[in-house]
Amino acid sequence: MNYEEFTRNLGKAGLTSKSFADLLKYNRNSITNLSKKDEVPKHLAIIAVLLGEMKDKGVEFEPLIEKMDLQALKARGKEIQKSLKD
């Protein structure tokens, strides 16, 4: 799936790329940077499609995802820079 189709599915779910990143505890830049790639990773594409379909069916997905208590991912670049300094 390309980024345009990805954002269309997010819009169907009532989300922007930034709100999607916040919901899943991703770095906002990691999601918006996908626009520079040919394809969105499959796992994110699947999530976007499912969220769009859930919204169409009247399923409130935000509380379900928030209940999972997801932890933010650490930025890989910062970890690499830190390890180089040590």
Residue pairs with C-beta under 8 A, 6 or more apart in sequence:
1 9
1 39
1 40
1 45
1 48
1 49
2 38
2 39
2 40
3 34
3 35
3 37
3 40
5 40
5 45
6 34
6 40
6 44
6 45
6 48
7 17
9 45
9 48
9 49
9 51
9 52
10 16
10 17
10 20
10 48
10 51
10 52
12 51
12 52
12 55
12 56
13 20
13 48
13 51
13 52
13 54
13 55
13 61
14 55
15 23
15 51
17 28
17 31
17 32
17 34
18 28
18 31
18 32
20 26
20 31
20 48
20 51
21 27
21 28
21 30
21 31
21 32
22 28
23 62
23 65
23 66
24 47
24 65
24 70
25 70
25 71
25 72
25 73
26 72
26 73
27 72
27 73
27 75
31 44
34 40
34 41
34 44
39 45
40 48
51 61
54 61
55 61
